[in-house]
């Protein structure tokens, strides 16, 4: 099990590798950006604060 953790990175690391991964053949996958994930980050923080306030 520990030997598997020492393997190299399996995720795409270069722009060319990212361009190959496509959900739809016409659309190239872009790197995630903060502006696209802003709502999810805010919701996650609010849920985390709610959970912490319930435990305290």
C-alpha positions in Angstrom: 0.0 0.0 0.0 2.7 2.5 0.9 4.6 1.7 -2.3 1.6 3.0 -4.4 1.9 6.4 -2.6 5.4 7.0 -3.9 4.4 6.9 -7.5 4.6 9.9 -9.7 1.9 12.5 -10.4 -1.0 11.1 -12.5 -2.8 14.3 -13.1 -2.0 16.4 -16.2 0.8 18.9 -15.4 1.3 20.7 -18.7 -1.0 22.8 -20.9 -0.8 20.2 -23.7 -1.9 17.4 -21.4 -4.8 19.5 -20.1 -5.8 20.3 -23.7 -6.2 16.6 -24.4 -8.7 16.1 -21.7 -12.1 17.0 -23.1 -15.6 16.5 -21.8 -17.0 17.5 -25.2 -14.7 17.2 -28.3 -15.2 20.8 -29.3 -14.5 22.3 -25.9 -11.0 22.4 -24.3 -10.8 22.0 -20.5 -9.4 25.1 -18.8 -7.6 25.4 -15.5 -9.9 26.2 -12.6 -9.9 29.8 -11.5 -11.0 31.6 -8.3 -13.7 33.6 -10.0 -15.4 30.4 -11.3 -15.3 28.7 -7.9 -16.1 31.7 -5.7 -19.7 30.7 -4.9 -18.7 27.2 -3.9 -15.9 28.5 -1.7 -18.3 30.9 0.1 -20.9 28.2 0.6 -18.2 25.8 2.0 -17.0 28.5 4.4 -20.5 29.3 5.6 -21.3 25.6 6.2 -18.0 25.2 8.0 -18.7 28.2 10.2 -22.2 26.8 10.9 -20.8 23.4 11.9 -18.2 25.0 14.2 -20.7 27.2 15.9 -23.0 24.2 16.6 -20.1 22.3 18.2 -19.0 25.3 20.4 
